[in-house]
Amino acid sequence: MTTPPSVDQSFRPERVAPHASFLIESMRDIGYSLESALADIVDNSIAAGATEIRLFADTTSPSPRIAFLDNGHGMTQDELLTAMRAGAKNPLDSRPPDDLGRFGLGLKTASFSQCRRLTVMSKQDEQIAVACWDLDYVAAVNDWIVQVPFDTADIPWSDDIGSTGTLVLWEQLDRLIETEPTDDSRKHLTLQLDAAIDHLELVFHRFLAGERGLQKVSISINGRSLNSFDPFHASHPATMASPLEQIRFKNHTIQVRAFTLPHHSKVTSNEWERHAGRAGYIRNQGFYVYRAKRLIIHGTWFGLARLTPITQLARVRIDMPNQLDKEWQIDVRKSSAQLPRHVRDRLRQIIDHVFSGSKNVYTSKGHRLVSPNPVPVWRRVQAKGTIRYEINADHPLVLNATKGLRPEDTKKIRGLLEFVSAGLPVDALFADVGTQPDQVANSVLSDDAFHLAFDATYSHLRSHKFSADEIRTVLKALEPFRSHWQAVEQLLQPIEPEANENE
């Protein structure tokens, strides 16, 4: 119990209570999206011990509505009325480690952000509890009054409550659809719900997967089961994971583990697209902050680094306990936070190591392009603070093409090569590789061009005393030969015996 302040003679207290009708309307605009509001209601079900959460969206009836039904432990009538109170819990109070709540506001604010009528029906010990917030009624009486219906028979989906559990019903979805819905508005609502599925599969992926130490939870929307989506693709063999880092802060432990996602050449197109997400790899790199195993923030480096293409495969999982909500400044929607200074300083120290994995994936690919080889097509030139790429004018194909030409004709060809090098569309390449690298590919050579390239390269290597085995090794590392090795084998077969005899 809070100790009342001592009497102060320097002032007289005046009670200035908020207008219920005004404040409750203001509570609708905290900033929820449909997907974040849905997630907040799911939080309550998980906190209530539910293992099955079913969402129902009726988008076709004259009055569309959305309902959540779980098999949690349910509430008594007194507990339900407490839960319906705005600010049901003190955020300064200690919470169980698995409590996903924060201010005791989520049920109301998330619901009010999407609808004008919230009904909650709960069952515990064969007793039914029910209460309803109707914003129009609150406006009419200008008081914090909930309605307790005498008859629950007409509440949709009420017959589906099991031995225990809770039904949350949203009606009058004025923020989602018009009072008199059109076909377009119904379609738009359906699209929003489809998008929300991806969000829930990400936010609750550790619960959906039944991670060790967590009760596995199944979630469905209109009978469609949600699948766990791990943003780190941790089960893929090409994913690189760093050792677990532990940061001690105010007698609690924050766990940090960095992941480098596989290069697009290591995964299927579907896997690559799935892990890119709607925003793409560049926007989805960064820290993924979990509070009690529930994802609350992702796709940010908290100002410690920039989002760059070369670090786009870096994602860092941070697990924080809910006892540090105040220090992390977790907001009502549980979708915003600030790094405590001590944690920020530690992350700043390890971020270079975090980036090294993603950079290595790309620089190792780049190294293959520019690594010392006897016949590079492109040369990487670094000078005076700039890096440029230019066509190798000494490539065997170029030497063959200019062999026997008059000096002025050779000069014209070399000028043409310089012109092509200077016109390399660096910005377009940078943008395409950064946003859709799996769709960037080399041009396809004609058979004639392929044979010319092979003949010139092979002859060049032989003239420089490369053995047959060494030529094979070089060709296997070079494009376009590496990608068309079967054709190379057919070309090598008739000439290798003679080459071996001459060694």
Disulfide bonds with the S-S distance in Angstrom:
none
